[in-house]
């Protein structure tokens, strides 16, 4: 048995001006539900053009295919103990001064729940008239969805619309966008995958799970805290900024841009063709490669790490309490005069300087190997107290 519904539009009552003004308030609520539009739509005057409630199982899958802005947030169990409802509200930009009847001719929207595979399918699109009127406009419609918090989410956006997903505890969150931005906030899932053709990806709060975020062209990845067994971040010609990455294994890749990472914990690879890399603190093993650009990285702990910079300088920081052997090879090697805990031996050959030494113990099994044949390597050995201020410099 399949349950389906189509759009039911609210009547246009000229005698309810006060009610329409109420709907336009940014704190819009119905029956205890926050159905306010996202910040993108709040920048414009909006009108509610569609509203719907469905009764569904509390476990299942949400599949969305439409070219509208999406805002997905969970139900609250205190309001709906069974978590068996789904709410949909569509907002339109009232700057177009369309009546409800006109909006009805510009787009189509439907929801279909299939009990066989427990999938709630949301489909929308512009009509032929809507394509002519709105096809080149950005952010004209937004679908606000409230669903059970444990639903899987599968979103495929076909245009420049934005996607916001927040506060879910889901087996799977998979999102594909084109030019629009994707924002995630406080998501816990077995699998979190976001791919954009050119849009920005922003993660606030924390994301926990197997995480795969990628964007092409000039799309940027920004994150607060990423945690899970595997984290993959990939950009093309832009930046990656993350305050904290906690992962058993990670892979961070880009063609051209800047990597600005705060705390990096785990084992993995950083690969950047050109740009610059700055890491506030590494606790783990990294293999870092930058073809052209400067690298600034501090190690609080490592077993085995390598840094390769073909054209560029390396600034290496190590805490003075760590036991590690260093092998530094570059056109020039500069050791901070305050590095009293570093015991070294220097050799020069063919215009290349090699500095080998150790901190704390010569027999240490841990090592950091740095190779910058056409650049300068600068070594700073820092005490524990000075490391407390490292996070202030990561975003500069």
Buried (B, 14 or more C-beta within 10 A) or exposed (E): EEEEBEBEBBEEEEEEEEEBEEBBEEEBEEEEBEBBBBEBBBEBEBBBBBBBBBEBBBEBBBBBBBBBBBBBBBBBEEEBEEBBBBBBBBBBBBEBEBEBEBBBBBBBBBBBBBEEEBBBBBEBBBBEEBBEBBEEEBBBBBBBBBBBBBBBBBBEBBBBBBBBBBBBEBBBBBBBBBBBBBBBBBBBBBBBBBBBBBBBBBBBBBBBBBBBBBBBEBBBBBBBBBBBEBBBBBBBBBBBBBBBBBBEBBBBBBBBBBBBBBBBBBBBBBBBBBBBBBBBBBEBBBBBBBBBBBBBBBBBBBEBBBBBBBBBBBBBBBBBEBBBBBBBBBBEBBBEEEBEBBBBEEEEEEEBBBBBBBBBEEEBEBBBBBBBEBBBBBBBBBEEEEBEEBBEEBEE
